[in-house]
Amino acid sequence: MPSLSYREKSLYGELLADLAVFLPYFVYMHLHDATLTVSIIAASVTLLILIRIVLQGIIAAFSRSRLSDERDRLIRLRGYRAGYLTIVAIMLVLMSMLWLHSSLHQIKPEHMALHFLTVFFGVLMLAEVVKTIAQIVAYRRPM
Amino acid sequence: MPGLRNTLRDLRAARSMTQQELADQIGVTRQTVIAIELDKYSPSLETAFRIARVFAVPLEQVFQYDPPHGKKK
């Protein structure tokens, strides 16, 4: 097991928190009608914040040094770039699909806002996971 | 990194310096020192000069650049 810096441990904590919240969210949204979208999203965000605070607190308590250096900053930027590209690419595809379904009258106009919110939140979640994974991989790869 | 090599490990060993001690002196994490030693990360110019300063040697003695074969100047 390679030695991990504080920032790397923190990233694993972020990924754990993301997966703990996002996977049940996607499963729920897949199995149920999205009529409770706003409440579910609010609950997910709240839960994500709470889990992250607890995990980061534990990681910080067991880390001797919380120093962040130039390599950490470079990797952070790479992760944000990966996340941004994910947002742009997936948002483009999903918005096109939303528009297509809407044009074919498969989505009721009064439900459009809810569907948009679901897509928007889903894309943000995916981008967050991609960002974190990209950063974790960057720590292990030559750069 | 292709082309960029360093003698960090040798310089450190010659002075019986640990990775953590070097990291503390140049203001980076131990993991970054490990990455530099393994040629997995090219430090910034500022950090490179800091490293050379710690060992009191010219920069060229710490880092060497070998251009990839087949490339003209």
Backbone of each chain as ProteinMPNN parsed JSONL, in Angstrom:
{"seq_chain_A": "MPSLSYREKSLYGELLADLAVFLPYFVYMHLHDATLTVSIIAASVTLLILIRIVLQGIIAAFSRSRLSDERDRLIRLRGYRAGYLTIVAIMLVLMSMLWLHSSLHQIKPEHMALHFLTVFFGVLMLAEVVKTIAQIVAYRRPM", "coords_chain_A": {"N_chain_A": [[0.851, -1.206, 0.0], [0.787, 2.094, -1.045], [2.16, 5.111, 0.454], [-0.052, 7.61, 1.518], [-0.841, 11.01, 0.875], [-2.233, 13.743, 2.802], [-4.097, 15.043, 1.191], [-4.697, 13.079, -0.71], [-5.885, 11.088, 0.885], [-8.055, 12.54, 1.671], [-9.369, 12.783, -0.759], [-10.159, 10.132, -1.246], [-11.957, 9.916, 0.814], [-13.866, 11.779, -0.045], [-14.769, 10.507, -2.369], [-15.876, 8.205, -1.326], [-17.982, 9.287, 0.184], [-19.429, 10.5, -1.881], [-20.216, 8.249, -3.421], [-21.698, 6.869, -1.517], [-23.928, 8.441, -1.3], [-24.773, 9.112, -3.916], [-25.172, 6.676, -5.363], [-27.435, 5.311, -4.071], [-29.233, 7.368, -4.644], [-29.417, 7.425, -7.488], [-30.39, 4.852, -7.933], [-32.836, 4.989, -6.599], [-34.114, 7.023, -8.087], [-34.277, 5.743, -10.475], [-36.014, 3.656, -9.989], [-38.324, 4.771, -8.979], [-41.092, 7.098, -9.399], [-40.418, 10.393, -10.417], [-41.576, 12.373, -8.799], [-40.993, 13.364, -6.327], [-38.754, 14.838, -6.583], [-37.489, 17.361, -5.771], [-37.438, 17.236, -2.94], [-35.948, 14.888, -2.586], [-33.51, 15.545, -3.79], [-32.722, 17.668, -2.161], [-32.455, 16.31, 0.269], [-30.426, 14.547, -0.411], [-28.255, 16.268, -0.924], [-27.922, 17.422, 1.595], [-27.314, 15.148, 3.122], [-24.96, 14.381, 1.863], [-23.252, 16.517, 2.5], [-23.141, 16.227, 5.296], [-22.002, 13.627, 5.607], [-19.556, 14.053, 4.356], [-18.409, 15.997, 6.035], [-18.08, 14.526, 8.415], [-16.359, 12.412, 7.548], [-14.132, 13.879, 6.561], [-13.367, 15.097, 8.885], [-12.538, 12.912, 10.43], [-10.399, 11.996, 8.836], [-8.709, 14.238, 8.911], [-8.139, 14.279, 11.626], [-6.546, 12.051, 11.927], [-4.333, 12.618, 10.425], [-1.01, 13.667, 10.2], [0.288, 15.749, 8.851], [-1.064, 18.458, 7.077], [-0.319, 19.648, 4.822], [-0.362, 21.243, 1.655], [0.811, 21.124, -1.599], [2.535, 22.266, -4.664], [2.148, 20.171, -6.474], [-0.211, 19.022, -5.606], [-1.934, 21.14, -6.15], [-1.769, 21.271, -8.933], [-2.818, 18.779, -9.652], [-5.352, 19.062, -8.62], [-6.377, 21.01, -10.351], [-6.367, 19.552, -12.75], [-8.291, 17.658, -12.17], [-10.567, 19.282, -11.926], [-10.777, 20.146, -14.542], [-11.372, 17.744, -15.84], [-13.849, 17.243, -14.663], [-15.294, 19.45, -15.576], [-15.315, 19.034, -18.352], [-16.812, 16.727, -18.387], [-19.283, 17.652, -17.471], [-19.985, 19.41, -19.582], [-20.062, 17.646, -21.813], [-21.91, 15.551, -21.069], [-24.127, 17.027, -20.317], [-24.859, 18.217, -22.705], [-25.674, 15.99, -24.218], [-27.749, 14.903, -22.607], [-29.512, 17.075, -22.417], [-30.241, 17.337, -25.056], [-31.606, 14.94, -25.377], [-33.691, 15.341, -23.623], [-34.966, 17.469, -24.834], [-35.722, 16.188, -27.184], [-37.506, 14.169, -26.265], [-39.395, 15.847, -25.217], [-40.269, 17.167, -27.495], [-41.486, 15.088, -28.771], [-43.681, 14.827, -27.3], [-43.584, 13.186, -25.052], [-43.069, 13.955, -22.587], [-44.789, 15.664, -20.125], [-45.601, 19.118, -20.276], [-45.862, 20.408, -17.772], [-44.249, 18.891, -16.159], [-41.758, 19.359, -16.977], [-39.886, 21.084, -15.72], [-39.188, 19.622, -13.447], [-37.992, 17.364, -14.574], [-35.862, 18.589, -15.83], [-34.463, 19.522, -13.6], [-33.772, 17.082, -12.399], [-32.081, 15.967, -14.336], [-30.081, 17.923, -14.413], [-29.049, 17.853, -11.769], [-28.2, 15.206, -11.699], [-26.162, 15.236, -13.625], [-24.354, 16.973, -12.409], [-23.664, 15.414, -10.206], [-22.404, 13.196, -11.436], [-20.258, 14.493, -12.655], [-18.874, 15.363, -10.424], [-18.033, 12.94, -9.305], [-16.42, 12.0, -11.405], [-14.469, 14.002, -11.423], [-13.249, 13.595, -8.9], [-12.296, 10.939, -9.161], [-10.547, 11.301, -11.316], [-8.615, 12.906, -10.116], [-7.629, 11.174, -8.14], [-6.516, 9.176, -9.74], [-4.573, 10.696, -11.052], [-2.721, 11.135, -9.041], [-1.387, 8.753, -8.988], [-0.227, 8.43, -11.404], [2.461, 9.151, -13.758], [3.404, 12.554, -14.294]], "CA_chain_A": [[0.0, 0.0, 0.0], [1.612, 3.295, -1.07], [1.798, 6.087, 1.474], [-0.971, 8.605, 0.958], [-0.786, 12.338, 1.478], [-3.519, 14.161, 3.379], [-4.996, 15.374, 0.088], [-5.154, 11.816, -1.304], [-6.844, 10.483, 1.819], [-9.242, 13.384, 1.595], [-10.066, 12.445, -2.011], [-10.828, 8.838, -1.045], [-13.112, 10.231, 1.661], [-14.862, 12.433, -0.91], [-15.328, 9.501, -3.279], [-16.723, 7.328, -0.487], [-19.198, 10.049, 0.5], [-20.181, 10.652, -3.136], [-20.833, 6.974, -3.794], [-22.682, 6.517, -0.486], [-25.147, 9.232, -1.522], [-25.216, 9.124, -5.315], [-25.674, 5.381, -5.826], [-28.845, 5.162, -3.672], [-30.044, 8.376, -5.334], [-29.69, 6.984, -8.862], [-31.246, 3.657, -7.852], [-34.176, 5.458, -6.231], [-34.699, 7.763, -9.209], [-34.536, 4.788, -11.552], [-37.119, 2.769, -9.625], [-39.534, 5.489, -8.578], [-41.527, 8.268, -10.14], [-39.609, 11.522, -9.954], [-42.427, 13.457, -8.3], [-40.415, 13.919, -5.087], [-37.4, 15.252, -6.97], [-36.909, 18.456, -4.982], [-37.153, 16.739, -1.587], [-34.87, 13.89, -2.651], [-32.253, 16.255, -4.063], [-32.36, 18.414, -0.938], [-32.003, 15.33, 1.263], [-29.138, 14.009, -0.874], [-27.212, 17.277, -0.717], [-27.715, 17.538, 3.052], [-26.633, 13.927, 3.558], [-23.601, 14.427, 1.32], [-22.485, 17.477, 3.305], [-22.918, 15.637, 6.622], [-21.04, 12.51, 5.509], [-18.233, 14.629, 4.04], [-17.867, 16.652, 7.245], [-17.644, 13.472, 9.344], [-15.185, 11.721, 6.996], [-12.977, 14.792, 6.527], [-12.958, 15.29, 10.28], [-11.781, 11.712, 10.834], [-9.131, 11.993, 8.087], [-7.862, 15.321, 9.448], [-7.708, 13.916, 12.982], [-5.508, 11.021, 11.865], [-3.246, 13.04, 9.532], [-0.041, 14.506, 10.906], [0.537, 16.967, 8.078], [-2.139, 18.808, 6.133], [0.338, 20.511, 3.833], [-0.756, 21.082, 0.259], [1.894, 21.743, -2.374], [2.292, 22.573, -6.082], [1.64, 18.967, -7.169], [-1.624, 18.923, -5.221], [-2.682, 22.178, -6.877], [-1.814, 20.861, -10.342], [-3.753, 17.642, -9.75], [-6.698, 19.608, -8.388], [-6.793, 21.649, -11.612], [-6.657, 18.489, -13.732], [-9.573, 17.073, -11.782], [-11.643, 20.222, -12.273], [-10.903, 20.132, -15.998], [-12.101, 16.506, -16.186], [-15.229, 17.448, -14.231], [-15.923, 20.429, -16.465], [-15.557, 18.375, -19.645], [-17.925, 15.794, -18.16], [-20.514, 18.445, -17.423], [-20.298, 19.904, -20.928], [-20.397, 16.537, -22.711], [-23.14, 14.841, -20.674], [-25.245, 17.976, -20.332], [-25.243, 18.372, -24.105], [-26.396, 14.773, -24.627], [-29.002, 14.759, -21.862], [-30.436, 18.152, -22.779], [-30.765, 16.988, -26.378], [-32.59, 13.875, -25.161], [-34.842, 15.975, -22.963], [-35.642, 18.243, -25.881], [-36.307, 15.219, -28.115], [-38.688, 13.589, -25.602], [-40.375, 16.922, -25.081], [-40.81, 17.4, -28.84], [-42.339, 13.943, -29.112], [-44.785, 14.894, -26.32], [-43.467, 12.098, -24.073], [-42.954, 14.614, -21.282], [-45.802, 16.705, -19.973], [-44.967, 20.434, -20.059], [-45.816, 20.775, -16.348], [-43.195, 18.098, -15.51], [-40.478, 19.687, -17.618], [-38.952, 21.669, -14.746], [-38.697, 18.54, -12.588], [-37.063, 16.551, -15.367], [-34.641, 19.391, -16.01], [-33.755, 19.515, -12.314], [-33.208, 15.737, -12.218], [-30.946, 15.839, -15.258], [-29.051, 18.858, -13.976], [-28.426, 17.329, -10.543], [-27.51, 13.972, -12.069], [-24.921, 15.593, -14.318], [-23.431, 17.513, -11.404], [-23.175, 14.273, -9.414], [-21.449, 12.431, -12.254], [-19.059, 15.317, -12.834], [-18.161, 15.36, -9.145], [-17.365, 11.637, -9.178], [-15.345, 11.975, -12.415], [-13.412, 14.906, -10.927], [-12.537, 12.944, -7.791], [-11.553, 9.787, -9.689], [-9.443, 11.833, -12.131], [-7.568, 13.374, -9.201], [-7.023, 9.994, -7.508], [-5.671, 8.532, -10.767], [-3.44, 11.589, -11.322], [-1.707, 10.948, -7.986], [-0.679, 7.486, -9.213], [0.36, 8.412, -12.747], [3.49, 10.16, -14.004], [2.886, 13.793, -14.899]], "C_chain_A": [[0.879, 1.246, 0.0], [1.187, 4.289, 0.016], [0.973, 7.189, 0.817], [-0.792, 9.939, 1.658], [-2.169, 12.671, 2.037], [-4.54, 14.4, 2.275], [-5.549, 14.104, -0.576], [-6.186, 11.131, -0.41], [-8.167, 11.223, 1.753], [-10.066, 13.054, 0.346], [-10.804, 11.111, -1.888], [-12.072, 9.034, -0.163], [-14.236, 10.853, 0.848], [-15.565, 11.406, -1.794], [-16.289, 8.576, -2.523], [-18.059, 8.015, -0.192], [-20.079, 10.191, -0.745], [-20.931, 9.372, -3.478], [-21.925, 6.578, -2.797], [-24.004, 7.259, -0.702], [-25.678, 9.06, -2.945], [-25.784, 7.789, -5.784], [-27.12, 5.146, -5.379], [-29.759, 6.153, -4.386], [-30.424, 7.9, -6.734], [-30.598, 5.753, -8.882], [-32.679, 4.082, -7.553], [-34.86, 6.139, -7.424], [-35.041, 6.839, -10.379], [-35.806, 3.968, -11.262], [-38.433, 3.498, -9.352], [-39.864, 6.638, -9.528], [-40.814, 9.493, -9.546], [-40.446, 12.685, -9.4], [-41.86, 14.109, -7.042], [-39.025, 14.503, -5.333], [-36.78, 16.287, -6.034], [-36.537, 17.974, -3.585], [-35.978, 15.765, -1.598], [-33.522, 14.57, -2.884], [-31.787, 17.012, -2.823], [-31.809, 17.466, 0.121], [-30.627, 14.785, 0.885], [-28.0, 14.993, -0.604], [-26.889, 17.41, 0.778], [-26.913, 16.346, 3.57], [-25.171, 13.93, 3.103], [-22.717, 15.359, 2.157], [-22.145, 16.867, 4.667], [-21.867, 14.529, 6.582], [-19.635, 13.049, 5.239], [-17.599, 15.271, 5.272], [-17.308, 15.604, 8.195], [-16.357, 12.813, 8.829], [-13.944, 12.616, 6.984], [-12.451, 15.056, 7.937], [-12.105, 14.13, 10.763], [-10.41, 11.707, 10.148], [-8.172, 13.06, 8.639], [-7.31, 14.957, 10.822], [-6.559, 12.914, 12.949], [-4.368, 11.375, 10.903], [-2.311, 13.98, 10.283], [0.173, 15.829, 10.174], [-0.604, 17.223, 7.104], [-1.618, 19.753, 5.063], [-0.165, 20.195, 2.421], [0.3, 21.792, -0.582], [1.521, 21.921, -3.849], [1.719, 21.385, -6.842], [0.158, 18.784, -6.857], [-2.466, 19.922, -6.013], [-2.837, 21.81, -8.354], [-2.835, 19.737, -10.548], [-5.19, 18.123, -9.53], [-7.235, 20.246, -9.673], [-7.153, 20.619, -12.673], [-8.006, 17.856, -13.445], [-10.733, 17.976, -12.167], [-11.85, 20.271, -13.787], [-11.693, 18.899, -16.449], [-13.584, 16.646, -15.822], [-15.977, 18.39, -15.155], [-16.267, 19.797, -17.815], [-16.707, 17.38, -19.534], [-19.249, 16.537, -18.162], [-20.932, 18.863, -18.839], [-20.797, 18.768, -21.816], [-21.744, 15.905, -22.343], [-24.34, 15.773, -20.71], [-25.774, 18.147, -21.753], [-26.112, 17.195, -24.56], [-27.766, 14.718, -23.933], [-30.007, 15.863, -22.19], [-31.053, 17.901, -24.161], [-31.852, 15.924, -26.253], [-33.869, 14.434, -24.55], [-35.677, 16.748, -23.989], [-36.376, 17.317, -26.837], [-37.593, 14.616, -27.52], [-39.805, 14.619, -25.472], [-41.058, 17.189, -26.429], [-41.781, 16.299, -29.254], [-43.537, 13.823, -28.163], [-44.775, 13.707, -25.352], [-43.301, 12.655, -22.659], [-44.021, 15.698, -21.223], [-45.112, 18.042, -19.681], [-44.856, 20.801, -18.578], [-44.74, 19.995, -15.574], [-41.801, 18.445, -16.021], [-39.448, 20.2, -16.602], [-38.35, 20.585, -13.852], [-37.689, 17.663, -13.327], [-35.748, 17.288, -15.573], [-33.797, 19.356, -14.736], [-33.068, 18.17, -12.084], [-31.967, 15.551, -13.086], [-29.774, 16.698, -14.775], [-28.3, 18.325, -12.748], [-27.637, 16.057, -10.839], [-26.17, 14.251, -12.735], [-23.892, 16.139, -13.328], [-22.818, 16.394, -10.563], [-22.112, 13.494, -10.176], [-20.139, 13.196, -12.412], [-18.213, 15.33, -11.559], [-17.38, 14.057, -8.966], [-16.199, 11.548, -10.165], [-14.167, 12.827, -11.951], [-12.571, 14.213, -9.862], [-11.705, 11.767, -8.296], [-10.356, 10.257, -10.514], [-8.288, 12.297, -11.235], [-6.852, 12.194, -8.539], [-6.069, 9.301, -8.49], [-4.417, 9.371, -11.019], [-2.337, 11.437, -10.269], [-0.856, 9.709, -8.235], [0.047, 7.454, -10.557], [1.485, 9.431, -12.88], [2.887, 11.402, -14.644], [4.03, 14.795, -15.112]], "O_chain_A": [[1.646, 1.45, 0.941], [0.033, 4.314, 0.442], [1.269, 7.633, -0.293], [-0.615, 9.998, 2.875], [-3.145, 11.969, 1.774], [-5.703, 14.014, 2.399], [-6.719, 14.056, -0.957], [-7.221, 10.657, -0.881], [-9.243, 10.625, 1.775], [-11.297, 13.046, 0.386], [-11.931, 10.972, -2.364], [-13.102, 8.395, -0.375], [-15.406, 10.51, 1.019], [-16.786, 11.429, -1.949], [-17.359, 8.221, -3.017], [-19.124, 7.407, -0.303], [-21.297, 10.029, -0.685], [-22.122, 9.399, -3.786], [-22.952, 6.021, -3.184], [-25.069, 6.764, -0.332], [-26.878, 8.885, -3.152], [-26.769, 7.763, -6.521], [-27.963, 4.814, -6.212], [-30.907, 5.838, -4.7], [-31.589, 7.96, -7.126], [-31.468, 5.63, -9.744], [-33.621, 3.597, -8.179], [-36.023, 5.871, -7.728], [-35.956, 7.104, -11.159], [-36.566, 3.635, -12.172], [-39.513, 2.921, -9.475], [-39.041, 7.077, -10.332], [-40.637, 9.6, -8.333], [-40.056, 13.846, -9.525], [-42.189, 15.251, -6.721], [-38.225, 14.643, -4.408], [-35.661, 16.1, -5.558], [-35.447, 18.268, -3.097], [-35.115, 15.815, -0.721], [-32.521, 14.219, -2.258], [-30.605, 16.997, -2.481], [-30.822, 17.774, 0.788], [-29.77, 14.586, 1.746], [-26.931, 14.614, -0.125], [-25.724, 17.498, 1.165], [-25.968, 16.5, 4.344], [-24.271, 13.537, 3.845], [-21.576, 15.025, 2.478], [-21.013, 16.973, 5.138], [-20.959, 14.493, 7.412], [-18.654, 12.574, 5.811], [-16.404, 15.11, 5.522], [-16.205, 15.757, 8.721], [-15.386, 12.67, 9.573], [-12.85, 12.183, 7.345], [-11.249, 15.215, 8.148], [-11.083, 14.327, 11.42], [-9.39, 11.448, 10.786], [-6.979, 12.809, 8.81], [-6.167, 15.277, 11.148], [-5.699, 12.919, 13.83], [-3.529, 10.526, 10.601], [-2.742, 14.947, 10.911], [0.231, 16.892, 10.793], [-1.051, 16.319, 6.398], [-2.362, 20.542, 4.481], [-0.363, 19.037, 2.055], [0.645, 22.941, -0.302], [0.365, 21.754, -4.238], [0.902, 21.558, -7.747], [-0.631, 18.435, -7.735], [-3.558, 19.602, -6.483], [-3.897, 22.011, -8.948], [-3.611, 19.754, -11.503], [-6.121, 17.644, -10.177], [-8.395, 20.05, -10.037], [-8.125, 20.789, -13.409], [-8.771, 17.555, -14.362], [-11.755, 17.509, -12.67], [-12.979, 20.42, -14.255], [-12.562, 18.986, -17.317], [-14.46, 16.222, -16.576], [-17.143, 18.165, -15.481], [-17.358, 19.995, -18.35], [-17.483, 17.212, -20.475], [-20.217, 16.099, -18.783], [-22.084, 18.689, -19.236], [-21.82, 18.899, -22.487], [-22.613, 15.742, -23.2], [-25.44, 15.366, -21.086], [-26.984, 18.213, -21.974], [-27.145, 17.381, -25.202], [-28.796, 14.515, -24.576], [-31.212, 15.616, -22.237], [-32.22, 18.208, -24.402], [-32.882, 15.988, -26.925], [-34.977, 14.045, -24.919], [-36.906, 16.686, -24.002], [-37.498, 17.601, -27.256], [-38.628, 14.561, -28.184], [-40.988, 14.305, -25.6], [-42.268, 17.409, -26.492], [-42.75, 16.532, -29.977], [-44.298, 12.856, -28.214], [-45.828, 13.273, -24.887], [-43.383, 11.924, -21.672], [-44.148, 16.528, -22.124], [-44.145, 18.086, -18.921], [-43.88, 21.427, -18.165], [-44.362, 20.387, -14.47], [-40.799, 17.897, -15.561], [-38.285, 19.797, -16.628], [-37.161, 20.618, -13.536], [-36.664, 17.273, -12.77], [-34.669, 16.701, -15.503], [-32.58, 19.183, -14.786], [-31.924, 18.12, -11.63], [-30.942, 15.045, -12.63], [-28.629, 16.247, -14.739], [-27.07, 18.347, -12.703], [-26.547, 15.852, -10.305], [-25.171, 13.591, -12.45], [-22.709, 15.807, -13.403], [-21.629, 16.412, -10.247], [-21.054, 13.172, -9.635], [-19.054, 12.623, -12.316], [-16.984, 15.31, -11.619], [-16.227, 14.063, -8.536], [-15.117, 11.078, -9.81], [-13.011, 12.423, -12.073], [-11.342, 14.237, -9.913], [-10.547, 11.611, -7.908], [-9.273, 9.679, -10.422], [-7.121, 12.097, -11.57], [-5.63, 12.204, -8.391], [-4.966, 8.895, -8.123], [-3.325, 8.825, -11.179], [-1.155, 11.594, -10.578], [0.272, 9.622, -7.748], [0.845, 6.552, -10.814], [1.477, 10.457, -12.2], [1.96, 11.303, -15.448], [3.8, 15.897, -15.61]]}, "seq_chain_B": "MPGLRNTLRDLRAARSMTQQELADQIGVTRQTVIAIELDKYSPSLETAFRIARVFAVPLEQVFQYDPPHGKKK", "coords_chain_B": {"N_chain_B": [[8.863, 11.116, -16.27], [9.469, 11.657, -19.684], [12.761, 12.078, -20.811], [13.548, 13.804, -18.709], [15.641, 13.566, -15.977], [16.801, 12.852, -12.641], [19.066, 13.286, -9.833], [18.315, 13.062, -7.305], [17.821, 11.122, -5.291], [20.375, 9.995, -4.893], [21.855, 12.24, -4.073], [20.545, 12.84, -1.739], [20.954, 10.503, -0.264], [23.703, 10.606, 0.034], [23.938, 12.559, 1.907], [22.67, 11.55, 4.037], [19.978, 12.13, 4.368], [16.502, 12.196, 5.052], [13.474, 11.524, 3.169], [11.36, 12.968, 4.173], [12.65, 14.985, 5.603], [13.87, 16.422, 3.545], [11.587, 17.164, 2.136], [10.367, 18.868, 4.011], [12.2, 20.934, 4.04], [12.04, 22.02, 1.483], [9.449, 22.666, 1.234], [7.332, 20.961, 0.351], [5.161, 18.04, 0.082], [5.961, 14.77, 1.434], [5.214, 12.826, -0.332], [5.401, 14.106, -2.755], [8.143, 14.457, -3.01], [8.849, 11.775, -3.249], [7.577, 11.219, -5.689], [9.057, 12.881, -7.394], [11.607, 11.742, -7.182], [11.143, 9.287, -8.357], [10.867, 9.993, -10.945], [8.289, 10.653, -11.67], [7.104, 13.023, -11.512], [7.649, 16.313, -12.574], [9.168, 18.914, -11.001], [8.272, 22.379, -10.259], [10.08, 25.224, -11.533], [10.859, 26.844, -9.448], [10.769, 25.126, -7.196], [12.674, 23.297, -8.033], [14.996, 24.861, -7.983], [15.063, 25.362, -5.26], [15.59, 22.81, -4.274], [18.153, 22.357, -5.333], [19.473, 24.292, -3.937], [19.282, 23.411, -1.293], [20.988, 21.213, -1.356], [23.235, 22.492, -2.026], [24.329, 22.594, -4.625], [24.859, 22.996, -8.218], [22.001, 23.517, -10.352], [22.0, 21.851, -12.589], [23.271, 19.65, -11.696], [21.471, 18.333, -10.213], [19.168, 17.996, -11.783], [18.788, 16.582, -14.999], [18.434, 16.92, -18.486], [17.559, 14.893, -21.088], [17.14, 15.017, -24.406], [14.491, 13.486, -26.302], [15.253, 10.698, -28.438], [15.972, 11.122, -31.937], [14.909, 13.587, -32.277], [15.336, 16.828, -33.509], [17.298, 19.714, -32.588]], "CA_chain_B": [[8.789, 12.08, -17.375], [10.456, 11.34, -20.697], [13.797, 13.069, -21.013], [14.011, 14.479, -17.496], [16.154, 12.657, -14.948], [17.385, 13.58, -11.509], [19.954, 12.528, -8.951], [17.84, 13.428, -5.968], [18.001, 10.017, -4.345], [21.811, 9.874, -4.595], [22.262, 13.418, -3.299], [19.937, 12.699, -0.409], [21.629, 9.389, 0.414], [25.058, 11.057, 0.38], [23.847, 13.428, 3.086], [21.845, 10.811, 5.017], [18.775, 12.944, 4.578], [15.277, 11.444, 4.752], [12.563, 12.192, 2.228], [10.566, 13.922, 4.942], [13.504, 16.146, 5.908], [13.995, 17.212, 2.298], [10.258, 17.741, 1.865], [10.166, 19.995, 4.932], [13.092, 22.048, 3.678], [11.649, 22.671, 0.212], [8.041, 23.065, 1.339], [6.38, 20.092, -0.354], [4.852, 16.838, 0.863], [6.89, 13.652, 1.221], [4.756, 12.108, -1.524], [5.921, 14.825, -3.931], [9.567, 14.1, -3.107], [8.872, 10.407, -3.79], [7.21, 11.305, -7.112], [10.189, 13.472, -8.132], [12.687, 10.74, -7.223], [10.757, 8.21, -9.284], [10.64, 10.636, -12.255], [6.857, 10.681, -11.973], [6.653, 14.411, -11.46], [8.669, 17.34, -12.79], [8.815, 20.037, -10.129], [8.346, 23.719, -10.846], [11.43, 25.784, -11.542], [11.122, 27.355, -8.105], [11.082, 23.983, -6.331], [13.938, 22.734, -8.512], [16.066, 25.705, -7.433], [15.093, 25.138, -3.806], [16.264, 21.519, -4.06], [19.578, 22.566, -5.6], [19.992, 25.14, -2.852], [19.402, 22.557, -0.094], [22.175, 20.371, -1.514], [24.337, 23.402, -2.355], [24.933, 22.188, -5.906], [24.172, 23.637, -9.354], [20.746, 22.877, -10.77], [22.29, 20.793, -13.576], [23.746, 18.441, -11.011], [20.286, 17.653, -9.668], [18.273, 17.62, -12.891], [19.382, 16.494, -16.332], [17.436, 16.743, -19.54], [18.008, 14.18, -22.287], [16.075, 15.12, -25.426], [14.132, 12.188, -26.899], [16.022, 10.377, -29.648], [15.333, 11.391, -33.226], [14.397, 14.961, -32.348], [16.374, 17.829, -33.744], [17.295, 20.851, -31.664]], "C_chain_B": [[9.835, 11.739, -18.416], [11.474, 12.462, -20.812], [14.344, 13.707, -19.75], [14.406, 13.455, -16.426], [16.689, 13.484, -13.784], [18.196, 12.658, -10.623], [19.567, 12.769, -7.489], [18.129, 12.349, -4.93], [19.473, 9.886, -3.914], [22.284, 11.033, -3.713], [21.755, 13.325, -1.856], [20.664, 11.622, 0.401], [23.024, 9.814, 0.871], [25.066, 11.922, 1.632], [23.022, 12.795, 4.208], [20.582, 11.591, 5.383], [17.538, 12.117, 4.23], [14.414, 12.236, 3.768], [11.753, 13.268, 2.951], [11.37, 15.18, 5.258], [13.655, 17.049, 4.68], [12.669, 17.914, 1.987], [10.011, 18.971, 2.742], [10.996, 21.21, 4.509], [12.667, 22.755, 2.392], [10.157, 22.998, 0.166], [7.076, 22.273, 0.485], [6.082, 18.881, 0.532], [5.883, 15.745, 0.548], [6.527, 12.892, -0.053], [5.261, 12.784, -2.805], [7.404, 14.535, -4.119], [9.703, 12.697, -3.709], [8.593, 10.438, -5.297], [8.355, 11.888, -7.943], [11.305, 12.437, -8.275], [12.401, 9.629, -8.226], [10.519, 8.723, -10.705], [9.169, 10.619, -12.659], [6.306, 12.101, -11.963], [7.829, 15.353, -11.681], [8.309, 18.55, -11.949], [8.867, 21.37, -10.87], [9.791, 24.203, -10.77], [11.822, 26.252, -10.135], [11.522, 26.224, -7.157], [12.411, 23.354, -6.729], [15.12, 23.539, -7.952], [16.191, 25.529, -5.92], [15.844, 23.845, -3.478], [17.775, 21.688, -4.238], [20.23, 23.365, -4.461], [20.217, 24.323, -1.574], [20.687, 21.737, -0.169], [23.429, 21.193, -1.851], [25.097, 22.948, -3.602], [24.225, 22.93, -7.042], [22.934, 22.833, -9.766], [20.999, 21.684, -11.704], [22.769, 19.51, -12.911], [22.569, 17.649, -10.416], [19.398, 17.137, -10.8], [19.028, 17.62, -14.215], [18.267, 16.261, -17.341], [18.068, 16.073, -20.745], [16.894, 14.278, -23.318], [15.764, 13.74, -25.997], [14.904, 11.962, -28.19], [15.225, 10.717, -30.904], [14.777, 12.792, -33.352], [15.556, 15.927, -32.563], [16.221, 18.954, -32.736], [16.264, 21.88, -32.056]], "O_chain_B": [[10.998, 11.546, -18.062], [11.117, 13.637, -20.898], [15.506, 14.113, -19.726], [13.611, 12.602, -16.031], [16.989, 14.669, -13.933], [18.046, 11.436, -10.649], [20.394, 12.686, -6.581], [18.616, 12.632, -3.835], [19.773, 9.694, -2.736], [23.013, 10.835, -2.74], [22.447, 13.683, -0.903], [20.95, 11.801, 1.585], [23.474, 9.436, 1.953], [26.074, 12.008, 2.332], [22.719, 13.445, 5.209], [20.192, 11.686, 6.547], [17.529, 11.413, 3.221], [14.599, 13.436, 3.567], [11.495, 14.34, 2.403], [10.852, 16.295, 5.192], [13.575, 18.274, 4.775], [12.637, 19.091, 1.626], [9.507, 19.989, 2.268], [10.551, 22.354, 4.608], [12.906, 23.952, 2.23], [9.664, 23.542, -0.822], [6.113, 22.824, -0.049], [6.678, 18.718, 1.597], [6.576, 15.796, -0.467], [7.397, 12.384, -0.76], [5.516, 12.119, -3.81], [7.873, 14.384, -5.247], [10.557, 12.457, -4.563], [9.275, 9.777, -6.079], [8.597, 11.443, -9.065], [11.878, 12.275, -9.352], [13.313, 9.1, -8.862], [10.033, 7.988, -11.564], [8.844, 10.577, -13.846], [5.167, 12.337, -12.364], [8.877, 15.208, -11.052], [7.256, 19.154, -12.154], [9.43, 21.473, -11.96], [10.609, 23.654, -10.033], [12.96, 26.077, -9.699], [12.492, 26.345, -6.407], [13.184, 22.928, -5.871], [16.115, 22.967, -7.505], [17.294, 25.546, -5.373], [16.63, 23.791, -2.532], [18.568, 21.229, -3.415], [21.381, 23.132, -4.09], [21.207, 24.514, -0.867], [21.391, 21.583, 0.828], [24.532, 20.656, -1.947], [26.328, 22.922, -3.631], [23.118, 23.435, -6.857], [22.856, 21.625, -9.546], [20.321, 20.659, -11.63], [22.683, 18.426, -13.488], [22.678, 16.45, -10.156], [18.938, 15.995, -10.778], [19.802, 18.531, -14.509], [17.311, 15.525, -17.099], [18.996, 16.608, -21.352], [15.825, 13.696, -23.137], [16.664, 12.915, -26.158], [15.177, 12.899, -28.94], [13.998, 10.62, -30.938], [14.238, 13.161, -34.395], [16.593, 15.857, -31.904], [15.17, 19.125, -32.118], [16.126, 22.903, -31.385]]}, "name": "protein", "num_of_chains": 2, "seq": "MPSLSYREKSLYGELLADLAVFLPYFVYMHLHDATLTVSIIAASVTLLILIRIVLQGIIAAFSRSRLSDERDRLIRLRGYRAGYLTIVAIMLVLMSMLWLHSSLHQIKPEHMALHFLTVFFGVLMLAEVVKTIAQIVAYRRPMMPGLRNTLRDLRAARSMTQQELADQIGVTRQTVIAIELDKYSPSLETAFRIARVFAVPLEQVFQYDPPHGKKK"}
